[in-house]
Amino acid sequence: MRIVTWNINSVRLRLDLIERLTKEHKPDILCLQETKVVDDAFPREALAAMGYTHQHFQGQKSYNGVAFLSRIPFKETGIKNWTGKQDCRHVFATLSNGIEIHCVYVPAGGDIPDPEINPKFAHKLAFLDEMTTWWQKRAQEKAKPKILVGDMNIAPLEQDVWSHKQLLNVISHTPIEVEKFKKLQNAHNFVDALRHFVPAEEKLYSWWSYRARDWDKSNKGRRLDHIWVTPDLVHKLKSYKILRDARGWQPKPSDHVPVMVDLAVS
């Protein structure tokens, strides 16, 4: 089973890029964030024509939005809203093979890393806290294989950013975010699927800013996009890939690239 997560930054604007991804890499599961479209206008038919006949999504106009697209049937679906907002950031489904997959889009948090003066940052921290509490409670349930993917808007490790020292006070890599990120990961004993393959000492990015004059040459990236699995799936992890070249796909690339993991499950 091949699962891909991608902050697409408008699903309708980048349908051609999704088609390219589908033709070249053939994901079985495609989880999208920042779809930026209300449900009635979601491009169901175009995506079904690419093979994603099983779809579960939640969206709003111009902002946020998440989508779970699958070639594999699913038997249950759900939506979670956090911090009292219905801002379309978390959908999940249980596949016919019993694996529960979550697609999440964590708030970016604005520009000032102080929750006292920046409501967006306060929202991000509260969002992470609520998710952590929920996953801690679910850890007491009967064991069930789970995968959590998405744009977490946090680069937790020193080698997940182009400069640890220069980004310590930049939202996405601040100590408080990293601390809450680790608490969330540990709440359900999730394993970082990418770092299962790539040592923590090696650089790994999935996002390059639009502000860079030459993103490829400067290579000032961050790893904001993640795939986590529960321990019962670790032995089934077979390979990973970050499609770095997709940052340059034309005509209008997303600033995030697809992140892919293959698992030995049917």
N, C-alpha and C positions, 0 to 999 in steps of 0.2 A: 504494500500500500504506500503510495507516494502522497504526502501531504505538503502543501505549500501555503505559507502565509504571506500576505502582501498588502501593505498600505497603498491602495491604488490611487488615492487622491482624485476621486471622481470616476465611478465605474462607467458612466456613459461616455465621458470624454476619452477614456482609454480602453474602450472595448477592443480596438484593434491590437493593443498590446497584450490584452488577456488572450486574444486569439493566437497571437504569436507564441506566448508562453504555453498555451495548450498544445499547439502543433509540435513545438520543439521539445517539450518536457513531459507532457501527458500526465498532469496531476490527477490522482483519483479524488482527492479532496482539495478544494481551494477555498481558503478563508481570507476574506477581504475586509479591510478597515477603511474608514473615511470614504464611504461610497457616495455620500452627498446627494442622496435622492430619496424622495418619499416613496413609500411602498408601491403605490399605484403606478408610478412611472419607472419602477425597477425593470431593467431589460431582461425579463424572464425568458422570452422566446429566443433571443440572440444567444444567451448563455446555455439554454437547453440544446440549441443547435450545435454547440461546441461539445456536448456530451454531459453537461451538468443538469441532468433531468430532475435531480432531487435538490430542492432549494429551501433555505430558511434564512430570512433576513429581517432586519428592522432598520428603518432609515428615516431621515428628516431632510428638509430642503436645505441645501447649501453647506450643511455641517455634519460631521460625525457619520454614523451609519456603519453597520457591520453585516456581513453576509457569509453564509455557510453554503457552499456549492459542492455537490457530490455526485460521483458516478455510482456510488454505493448507496443502496437504500438505507434510510434511517427510520426507526420505529418510534422515537420520542423526540420532542423538541422543547426548548424552553428559552425564556428571555429573563434576564436579570437587570434591574435598575438599581443604581447605587446613589447614596446621599440624597435621596428624595427627588432625584431628577429623572425624567424620562428622556434621556438624551442619546439613546440608541448606541450603547457601547458594549453590549455583551449578549451574545446568543450562543446556544449550545444544542447539541443533538446526540443521540445514541445511535450508533450504526447497527446494522443488522448483525454484525459480528460481536456486538456487545461493548465496543469501545465508546466511551463518552468523550466528545470533543468540544472544547470551548474556544470561541473566537472573541477576543477582547481588545478593546481600544481604550487604553488608559489616557486620561486628560494630559495635555502637554504641560500645562502649568504656568503659562505666561513667561515673563522675562525676569521678574525680581524674586529671588529665592527666600522670601520672607512671608510666611502666611499671615502675619499681622497686618501687612499693608498690601498684599496681593491676594485677592479672593480666588484667583485661578489656581494659585499654588496651594492655598488652603483646601480647595476642592480636590486637587490631586492627592494630597496627603490623606484626606478623609476617605476618598475613594479606595485607596490602597488599604487603609485600616479596615473598612467594612468588608472588603473582599477577603482579607486575612481572617477575620472572625468567622465568616461564612465557611471558608475552607477548613478551618479548625474544627468546626462543628461537623462538617461532612466527613472528616477523618474518622469519626466514630461509627460511621455507617458500614454496612457490609462492603468488603473490598470489591472494587470494580475498576478495571483499567481506564485511565483517563489521560487525555492530552489537552494541554492548554497552550494556545498559540495567540500571537497577535503583536500589535504595536504597543509595547509597554511604556514607551517614551522614557525609558531609563536605560542607561548604559552602565551596568553595575561594576565591572572589573576595570582595573587600570588599563588593560590592553584592549578594552572595548571602546576607547576614545583615542583620538590622535595625540592628545596631550593631557595626561592626568593632572599635572600641576596647574595648567592654564584653565582647566574646566572644572576645578573643584568648587567654584562658586557660580557655575553656570547650570541652570536647570536642565536636568536629565542625568547629571553626574554628581550632584551634591551629596554629602554624607548622609543627610536625613533621608533622601530618596533611596539611596543604596541600602540603608538600614531597613527601611520599610519593604523594599523589594525582596530582600533576603528573608524577612519575616513571612512575607506572602509565599515565597517559594517553599519555605520550611513548614508552613501551615499544613500542607498536604504531602510533605516529603517529596516534592517534585524534583526531578533531575533535569538539568540543563542539557538538552539533546545535542546542541552544537558543541558545547564544551566537553561533551562525552568523546567527541572526535578530535577537537582542537585544544591543545594545552592552554591553560590560562595565561601562559607567558607569551603567547603569540597574538598578534594584532588580528582583530576580526570586526568588520564593519558591515552595516546593512543600510546606512543612510548617509547621504552627502547633500549638504545644503544647496538650495537654489542660489544662494548669495555668492557662492564661489565663482570666480571668473572662469576657472578651468578646474572643475571638480576632480577630474581624473589626475591631472598633474599635481595639484595641491594635496589631494588624498586626505583631506581633513574630515574623516568619517567618524561615525559613532554606531555602535550596535544597539539599536533601539527595538529591533524585532526579534522575537524569541519563540522557541518551541520547547515546552516542558513535557515530560512524560512521568507517569508514576513508576515506581521501582519495578513493578511486574512487567513493564514493557521494555526495560533497558536492554535486556538480552536479545530483544527483537530489533533493535536499532541496527541498520545495515550501512547507511551512508548519509551524508549531508551535502548540501551545496548552497552557497550564496551566489545568486546570479548577478554578480557585479556589473557585467556588461549591460544589464537591463537599465542601469542608470543613464545610459546613453542611447537607449532605444528611441527612435523617432516615430512620429513627429513631436510628441510632447511627453517626455518621460516623467514618471513620478520621482520624487526625491528619495523614496525608499525603493529597495529592490526585493524581488521574491526570495524567500528563505525556504529551503526544501529539506525534508527528511524522508528517507525510505525505511519502512519497517517490514519485517517478514511476517505479515499477517494477511489473511485473505479477506 
